[in-house]
């Protein structure tokens, strides 16, 4: 179905010289020569990338000169979902590409040459900095790899880390990848419960952990959390202590210095294209967080494509994205090394001592691609900041925004107060694919309030409930052709949970969990979540994980949580609780806030906690989070829920009345 496309204001149009020198322009010529026909514009290139999957992805591998140890027999025997088998027979190593120096890159469009230049700029909240060259990074990775090998880590073993966005985190990951082992990390502000729920599922061999972290000018010790994690992981053969706060290692742990004490050159173990690279965690509404396994080759190709072609990132560029190691944007950030860019690692609060901190960092280190969350943009706007009036931000060519939809006023603020010549690339994707599936490109305009285009190789469509493809209408965001970075499996799953997570609604089609509107121009607007996942500042958490903490409080008999975030930005988190007789509501609310902050994360502390007589459930006993979320977002009750499916239709009406009052009281709807 096609409705009228209302074209908003054009904020940015690429100048001819920008288009001419863009890597995506060079790549377009490269693949056009291979297929023997012209690709006139981005739309034609996108069509090719989603219709000829083998031709496009083999073109990516060849253009970026992927270092195969064993060449694959073919690209994609069958374009099926789930179960697509990419580049069977091919072997390679991610770390080899991140650490290689290719002097041909500047002329051939290859992976990148950072030579003896800076590979990492590490900046702490207190201003402490460390610059690491590529040779120094290789040496650090080689020493860490040797240390992990001494602890018994080999191909396929898991190394888990409770670490901030630091050089040690990046070195630990690359050392793990060099061994052909599997990495998984959490931010140290996660509570013990959240970390244990994640790490216990993958039976790690080694734990790397800091003793604490600094945030907002304060120190937070996590020694007790680390001890609880170690006790919950019987598979550990070793544990490594990083003294971020200067404390000695606990009994049974070695220090980071001991781990890296023996110099060694990195060695790159070849593994199959589909071998696990890392485990990320994204939660549904039932069970433990989903342990998403993405492949070495799939992530390598996807990040080469995204960072070089969509973000035009390459040698000489400096890449800053504010993130933590518990968000997939950290994994995306470190991919900057693949294309020869310098990655800027910032550890601390973006608001300490004030919201100008990251902007000053961008000026100081001449950042060219600066990424942030949409709520950060909103915070800067509301604070009345004018970065361009106070700083020299002329190095910044692109600003990336993700985590939640960027508001129209956010677009306008970035244009007016950061730079009218800067490409504003709002993009969306997620943990499930560890990339953006809709975003920007240096050859496509930016329209006010919109995401410029669908990503190359991502056949994103908007579906009606009946599977009809929609244009200029809001529908379910689906992907109708496989992508290499889609999960190869969930750890410990026989395939059932993966299928149910993405393919249960539309057989053979990936359902992403967002509402999307795709214009006839190919631009997109994300209209919020279509499922019950709690997405707070880019950190996704399932309601089941939330309930395990909330309902462990004796006075709480039942609960329901709703995230009211939508296309207008971050909303509030509303928690409804059924209390035991005689419970003190104020005291319970205080206890819950403390427990959620410490056991889950500070981001998931609810804005409003409301006592209710009962939680609405379906006849099958499921909590009705999604209908409540949709109704609070403005959907009519009769369109959001079937009353026949509810155990108590009359009680549901009362609950919605209470919920609407709570939303109004929260003030963030």
N, C-alpha and C positions, 0 to 999 in steps of 0.2 A: 504494500500500500504506500502511496506517495502523496504526502501533503505539501502545501506550499512551504518553500524554504525562505524564511525571513533572514536576510543577510545582515549581520551586525557590522559595526564599524571595524575597519581594518586598522589594526594597531601597528603592524610592522610588515613591510614587504621587502624581501631580499633584493639587494642591489645587484646589478649584473655582474660586477666583479666578484661579489660574494658567491654567487651561483657558479661562476666559471671556475673558481679555485676550490670549491667544495669537493670533498672526497666522494660524495654521492654522485656528483657529476662525472667524475673520472670512472667510478664504478659502473655507472649507466653506460658509458661508452664501451667499457670492457665487456659487459654482458651482451650489449647490442651487437658487438662484433662476433661474439660466440654464437648467437642465435640467428644472425643474418637479417635482422630487421631493426628499424629505428624505434626507440622508446622516447616519445616526444616530450613527456612530462612526468611528474611524480605519479600521477594516476596510472599511466601506462606501465611504469616500473612496478607499482604495487600490484596491478593486475597480473603481470608476469610472475611476480614473486609468490603469489598465492595460487596461481593456476599451474605453473610448471615448478613444482616443489623441488624435483631433482635438479633441474637446470639452475634454479636460483641458489640452492644451498651448496651445490658443487661449485658454482661461481663464487660464492663467499669463501669457501675453503681454498680455492685456487688464487683468488685475488689477494687474500691475506697470507698466502704461502704457508699454509698449515704444515707443520713439521711432522709428517707421518713417519712412524717407525715401520709399520706395516700398512701398505696402502689398502683402502677398502675395496671390496669386490664390486660394490654398487652403492648408490646413495640411499634409496628408500624402496625396498622390495614391494611394499604395499602401504598406501596412504590411509591407514586405518587408525581409529581411536576407540579405546586405548590399545596399546600394543605396537605402535609404530617402531620399527627397528631401523634406526638411522646408521648409515655408513658401516654395515656389518663387515667384520674382518679388519677394520682399521684400528690401529693402536697409536697412542700419542700420550703426551703428558702436559697438563695445564701449566705447571710451574716452569717448564722449559720455555713456554711462550712468554710468560710474564717476565722472565729474567734474561731473555735473549736480546742481543743487540744486532740489528740488521742494517748495515750501512746502505743497502739498496732501497730502504723504505721510502726515503724522501723523493725518489724518482719513480718507483714502481707501485707505490700505494700499498706496500707491505706492512708488516706488523708494527714497525716503529723502531727508532734508534734514539735511545736516551744516552748512548755512549758513556762518557765519564760525567755526564751531567747529574742533576739531582733527581733521584727516583722518588724519595719520600721527604715531605716536610711534616714533621710531627710538632704540634703545638699544644701545650697544656693550658688549662684555664688561668694559671698564674703567670703566663707569658713565657715559660720555659720552652725552648725550641731545640729541635734536633734535625739536622739535615743529613740525609743518607744518600750517597751516590749509588749508582747501579753496581759498581764493583764491591762497595761496602755491603750492599744488600745481598749480593750473591754470597759473600763471605759469611754473613750472619745466617742466611738460610742454610748454607752448607754445614755450619757448626750445629745449628738446631736440628737439622736432619740427622746428623751423626748421633746427637744426644737422644733423640727419639728412637733411633735404631737400637741404641744400647738398652733402652727401656723395653725393647721387644716389639716395637711397632713395625708392622710390615704391610704388604698389600692388602687392602680391604679392612684393616683394623680402624677403629674409631678413636680420634683424639678430640676431646671436648675441652672447652675453655670458658671460664668465667672471667672475662677481660674487658677493659674499656677499649675505645678506639685509639689504639696505640701501635707503635712500631713492633712491639713484641707480639701483638695479635696478628699483624700481617706476616711477620717472619714465621710465627708458629703455623699459620695456615699454609704458606708456601712450602715450608719444610714437610708438612703432612702431605700435601699434594705431590711433592717431588718423590715421596716414598710410594705413591700409589695408594695411600691411606685416605681416610674419610674424615673431614673436619665438621665440627658443629660448635657453635658458640652462643652464649647468652651474655647480656650486659650485667655488670655487677650490681645494678640497682634492682634486679629481679630478686624476689624473695626465694628462700630455700624451696618452698613448695613448688613454685613455678619451674625452677631449674630441675628439680628432681623429677617432676612429671615429664620433662623433656629428655633428660640424659639417661634415665633408667631404661627407656625404650630401646636404646641402641647399644647397650653393654660396652661401654668404652674401655680401651686399654690404658689410656693415659688421660689425666686431668691436669690442665694448666689453669692456675687461678691466682688472682691478685689478693692481697690482704685487705684491700679497701680501695676507695676512690674519692675524688674531690669533686664537689659539685656545688655551685652557688656560694663559693667561699668557705665551705665547710668540709670536714673530713668524715667519711662514713666507713667504719671498719666492718669487714664481712668475714672475719675469721670463723665465727660461729656458723655462718652459712656454709662456708667451705667444709667445715668439719661434718656438718649434716649431710652434705652432698657426698663426701667420701664414704661415710657410713652407709649410704644408700646405694653405692656402686661396688658390689663385690667383685666385679670383673676387672677392677683396676690393678694393673701391674706396677704403676708408678704415678706419682703426683708431683707437680712442679709449682713452686712458690715464687711469685713475682712480688717483691717487697715495695709496692707502690707507696705505702705509708711507712716503710722502713722497719717493719717488724721482722723478727727472726722466723725462719721456717718452722712449722709444726713438726712434731715427730712423724717420721715416715715420709716426709716430703724432701725433695732436693730443691735447691734454688735455681732460678733461671741462669745465673752465672755458671753454676755447675753443669747444667744441661748443655750450655754452649761453650764449655771450656776447651774443647779440642777442635782446633781449626780443621776444616775440610772443605773441599770443593763440592758443590751440589751435584748429585747424580740423579738423573731423571729416569724413573722406572716407567716403561711404556705399559699402558693399560688399555683395554678395549674402549672404543668410543662411548659405549653405554655404561662404563664402570662408574660407580658413585664418586662424586667429587665432594659433596657436602650434604648435610641434613639440615633443612630449615624446618620451622614449625609454624603451621597455620591451623587454627582451630575451627572446627565446625561447632555444631550445637550439642553433640553428644560425645561422650568418651574423652580420652586423653587428647592433648594436642597432636595433630597429624604430623608424623615425622616424614617430611617430604624429601625424597631423594632425587637429586638432579645429577645429570651425567657430566663427566669430564668434557666430552666432545660437544654435548649440547650447549652447555654454558659457554664454552670457549667460542663457538661459532656465533651464538646469540649476542654475547657481549662485544665481540669484534664488530659485528654488524651494527648493533645499537650505538655503541660509543663512537665508532669511526664515521658511520654513515649518517645516523640521525643527529648526533650531537657534534659532529665534525671535529672530534677530539683527536689530537695526534701529537707528534713530536713538537716540543716547545711549548705545549699548553700546560696549564696548571689547573687541576681539578679538585674542587672542594665541594663536598656535600655533607651537610650537618646530619650525622647519624650516630647510632650506637651499634654495637656488634650484635644486638638482639633484633635488628631490623634488616631486611634483605637489601636495603640500600647500602649497607656496609659491604656486602658481597659485590654489589654493583660498582661501588666506589673503587675497590681494590682492582677491579678489572681495567681501570685506567692504565695500569702498567702494560696491559696487552697491546695497547696502541701507542706506546712510547711516551705517554703523558706523565707528568709529575703529579702524584696524589698527595693531597694535603689532609692530614689526619688531625682533627681537633677533638680534644677530650675535655669536656666540661659543659657548663651551662651556656646556652646562647644568650642568656639575659644577665650575665655577670661580667663586670659590674653593672652593665646596662645593655640594651638591645643593639647598641652600635658595635658590640664586640666582633661579630662575624664580618660586618662590613669593613671594619678596620683591618681585619685579617685579610680580607680580599684585596684591599688596597696595598697592604704591606708586601704581600707575596705575589702581586700581579696575577691574581686568579683570572682565568679566562672563561671557565665554566663553573658557575656558582649554583649549587643546588640546595634546596631548603624544603621545609614542609609548608603547606598552605596556611596552617595556623600561625606559623612564624611570620608570614607576610601580613596576616591580619593583625597580629600583635604590634608589628612595626607601624602599620597604618594607624591603628588606634592610639599609639603613643605619639603620633605626630612627627615621626622621624623624617628627615630629608637627607638621606645619605649622600646623594650626588652634590648637594650644596656644600657639604663639609669635607668630602673626600674626593680623591682622584680615582674614579672607578672606570676609567677609559679602557682598562685591560679587559673588562668583562664584556664578552661578546654574546653570551647566552646565560639565561637564568632558568633553572629547572625548578619545578614545583610539583610535589606529589604528597601522598599521605591522605589527602582528602581533596575534593574539588576546589580549585582556586576560584574565589568569588570574582564577580565583575569588578567590584571596587578594588580588589587585590590587583587585578590586571592594570587598572587605571593608576593605582598608586605606584606600581613598579615602573610604568611608563613615565609618569610625571616626576617621580622623586628618585629614580635610580638611573634611568636613561632611555630616551625615546628610540635610540638606535640599537637597543639590546633586544635580541629575540627572546620572547617570553614563552618558554616551552613547558606548558602544563602537560603532565603525562600521567598515565594510569596503567597499572598492570597488577603486580603483586607478588607475594611470596610464592604462590603456586607455580609461577613461571620465571621468577627472579629477573624480571625485566619489565619494560613498558610495552604494552600491546597497542596503545594509542598514545600519541605524543606529537612531537614536532619534527621538522626536517628543515635544513638550511635553504631549501628551494621552494618552500611552501609558506604562504602568508600566515600571519597570526590575526585571528578575528577576536574581537572583544568577547571574553567569557567562554571561549571555545578551545578545545584541543584541536590542533591543526589537521591531524591526519591519523589514519590507521598505520601501524608500523609495518614495515616490509616483512613479508613472510608470516604475518599474523592475519588470518582471514577472519576478521572480526565482523560480526553482523548483529543486528538488532532483531530479536525474534518475538513474535506474538506468542501467547500461550499455546497456539496450535502449530507453531513452527513456521509461521509465515514471516518472510523477511520484510522488515519495515524500513522506510525512509522518511525522515522528518517526523518520526513518531517515537515515543519512548517504548522500549521493549527490553527484554532480557538480553544482556550482553553474552553472546556466544562466540565460540571459535569453531569454524566448520572444517578446518583442515589441520593436521598435526604440525606442531612446532618442535624443534629439537630440544628446547629447554623445558618442555613439559615433564612432569615427574616420570622417572622410569619405574618407580614403585614407591609405596610407603613402607618404611622399615617394619618388618614383622607382619606385613599384610599379605594375604593370599590373593589380592586383587579386588576383593569385595568392597573394601572401604574406599579404595581409589575410584572404583566404578560408581559407587553410590555418591561420592563427593562431587563428581563432575558430569557424569553421563547418565544419571538415572532419569532426568527429566526429558531429554532429547537424545534418544539412542544414537551413538556414534558422533555426537556433537558435544563439545565442551561447554558447560554452563558455568559462567565465571562468578556469578553472585552479585552483579551490579545491574542497575538500570542504566540504559544508554540511549541516546538519540543521535543518529547519524544523519548529517545533512546531505543533500544532493551534491554538495561540493566535496564531500568526503571528510569534512570536519566532524567533531564529536563533542557531546556534552555528557558527562557522567552524572546521573541523577540520584546517586546514593546507592546504598547497599540494598540488595533484594533478599538478603538472608539475615540471620540474627547475629552474625559475627560482630564483635565489639572492636571497632577500629578507632583507636585513640592515638592521634598524632603519628599514624603510620604503624603502630604496634597493634597487631591483631590478636585477639584473645577470644576463645570460644566461650559461650555461656556456661557450658558444662564445667569448664575449669573454674569459672567464677563461682558457680553454685557450690562446688566442693568446699570452698573456703567459707562462704556465707552461711551455708547450712551446717557447718561444723559447730556453730555457736548454739549452745543448748536452747536458748530462748527463741531461736528462729525455726519455725516448723516447716515453712515453705518460702519460696522466693521467686521473683521474676525480674530480670534486668532488661532494659531497653536502651539502645543507643539511638538518640534522635538525630544523629548526623545526617545531612542531606546535601544536595548540590549547593546550598547556600553557605556551607562550611561546617565546622565542627558544632554539633549540638551538645546536649547534655546527656549524662548517663543517669537514668532513673532506676532506682532499685526499690521494688515493692516487696515487703516482707510480711509474712503471717507470723504473729508472735504468740508465744505461749501465754496462758492466762496469768495475769499478774506481772508480766514483764514490764520493765521501765523502758519505754520507747526511746527516750533520749540517751539513756545509758547504753542500750543495745546499739544505737546508731553510732555512738562514739567508739564502741568496741569494733564494730564492723569497719569503720573507716581506717582504724589502726591496723586491723588484720589484713585488709585489702591492700593497703599501702606496703606492708612488710612482706606479705606472702605472695602477692601478685606483682603489682607495680604501682608507683605513684600516679601513673596516667589513668589507672582504672578506678580511682576513688570516685564514687558516685556524687553527682552534684546534689541530688535529692534522695532521701530515704523515706519511704512512705509506708506506714502500717496499713494493711488491707485485710479484710475478713478471709479472702480466699484468692488463690491464683487461678486464672482461667486456663482450662486444659481441654484438649480434644477428647473424643470418646476413647481414643487409644492411649490416653494418659499423658500426651505430650503437652508441654507448656506452649502457650500461644504467643511467643515473642514476636514473630514476623507480622501476624495480623495487627497486634497492638502497635508495633512500629509504623506500619503503613497507615493505620487510622490516625495516629498522632501526626503523621506527615501530611494529612489532608485527604486521604482516600476514604470514600464513603464506606460505612460499616458493611453494607451488603455486598460491596465489591471486594472487601478485604478478607471476609471470613464467611463460611457457611455455618449458619446457626445450628443446623442439624448435626454438625460435626462437633458441637460443644457439649460438655457434660452439664453446663448450667447456663443456658442462654440469657436468662434474666439477670443472673449474677454478673455476666459479662458486661451487660449494659451499665451496671453500677460501677464495675471496675473501670471502664472507659471514662466515665464521668470523673472518677477520682484521679485517673491518670492525666486527664486533660487539665484538671486543677493543679496537679503536681508540676506539669510541664510549664504552666503559666507562672507558678511560684518559682520555678527554676530560672526563668527569665532568659533561657537560651534556645528556645525552640526554633 
